[in-house]
């Protein structure tokens, strides 16, 4: 994992601070603050980085390709510029024996603290038993098992290596039955999942991977190259796996949509894994001071808001991630109100509530990698007194055989959970967050399945009891779910014409709060009654199981009523 707090890191941080401070004796010293991102980047750039890059246009027994070699050479160049020691194998060099020999050597040469990348551009396919293969240059279609590179074989070899950070990227599709053309070739199945191994693949099962002469590269590889050259970098210049995955996935989908085709890259790294793959840290430029904005009744965002409270002392800040998705890929049904729900919730939080920042992700922005990147950023940056509200409006899915529940990002496909965001994904990240309070508000089908802990309800009492209750729950960690329904479909509409019935009632609860400071537990009974009384839905409010919940409650602070 990218962020580990070890003795060696503590020593490095101390050394960096001393170096920035100058002489220890005599005269004043200026100590430069060193961020965790800078420490990570310094370790990445000083560590050993190794890559095996393969590109095959010329095959002994298969139709040739056009741009795989160009893809590999450009990827190798981009990685070399980022400090990687690159082993480049092209065409006749890339036999099965040659690839395996170099792979084993490069893995053994990469220390545990280093970074290893596998990149393959060429043909691939599947045998009659469903086993997946990447095709070396000496591939014999009549003898796949003996001459092919089994996807599982390579993934297990790379995954079992001691190096902490390892990434496999593949621009290889099933060209066993169809020659490579502009129309592409279909990826037949996703790569096997291996714990500790990050994967970025050109396309999802059943989709072609395209190449176009105007790019001179495969579409996927073109954006991998651009991303590694800097276009995937964050404000601090660093490129993590999730940065690269999000940039490539978004760019490929957008480019192919303009071509009238569909290609959506596949990525997986586990719920809580991110690490640097390229780039060099540079301190982000500070934002210019924002002019003071007078609080008004408009719904425009305010430039500066008071720090919101994660507890009764007002020590922390509150943040919100608001997600809404309408325009899914067919055959998934397009929704009508999810995006307008998200916009309205975000506007209300900005206008009337003390949130330091409200981030919106709608439609194309809300890919699996985009959502996971945003959640991981909160995991890395939120402090122990901060609060986070996550609002999701979109499709939901429950797998009956496993009992698992999922959110469906924009790149989700029907009957394929590869790019879904599971309850386990969310729970793992919430448990790793330092934030004191996290509330997940989920307006999707089967969203009640995100938790299985028993309902909790606030008992009645006088004002003294209430203030004591607020003080108590503000001090304890909370990880709560407010769901629009249990394990049942929920309505995409039924509210005021532009919102779902749940969103309409939730917005009304925010616009007409019971107190200036109140908990989600207080507004839940009215939400449940009003939604349940006007629809077949049964909203739920529960702690999220195995997430670090410790009896606290999410506290909303209404800015106007608190003045």
Secondary structure as UniProt FT lines:
FT   HELIX           7..21
FT   HELIX           36..46
FT   STRAND          49..55
FT   HELIX           68..81
FT   TURN            82..83
FT   STRAND          85..90
FT   HELIX           91..93
FT   HELIX           96..109
FT   TURN            112..113
FT   STRAND          115..126
FT   TURN            128..129
FT   STRAND          132..134
FT   TURN            137..138
FT   HELIX           141..143
FT   HELIX           144..147
FT   STRAND          149..150
FT   HELIX           151..159
FT   STRAND          165..174
FT   TURN            182..183
FT   STRAND          185..186
FT   TURN            195..196
FT   STRAND          198..201
FT   TURN            205..206
FT   STRAND          208..209
FT   STRAND          211..212
FT   TURN            213..216
FT   STRAND          217..218
FT   HELIX           219..226
FT   HELIX           227..231
FT   TURN            235..236
FT   STRAND          238..240
FT   HELIX           241..258
FT   TURN            259..260
FT   STRAND          266..268
FT   TURN            271..272
FT   STRAND          276..279
FT   TURN            312..313
FT   STRAND          318..324
FT   TURN            330..331
FT   HELIX           338..352
FT   STRAND          357..362
FT   HELIX           363..365
FT   HELIX           368..381
FT   TURN            384..385
FT   STRAND          387..393
FT   STRAND          396..399
FT   TURN            400..403
FT   STRAND          404..407
FT   TURN            410..411
FT   TURN            414..415
FT   HELIX           417..419
FT   STRAND          421..422
FT   HELIX           423..432
FT   STRAND          437..443
FT   TURN            445..446
FT   HELIX           447..450
FT   HELIX           463..475
FT   STRAND          478..483
FT   HELIX           501..511
FT   STRAND          517..519
FT   HELIX           520..534
FT   STRAND          540..543
FT   TURN            545..548
FT   STRAND          555..558
FT   TURN            559..562
//
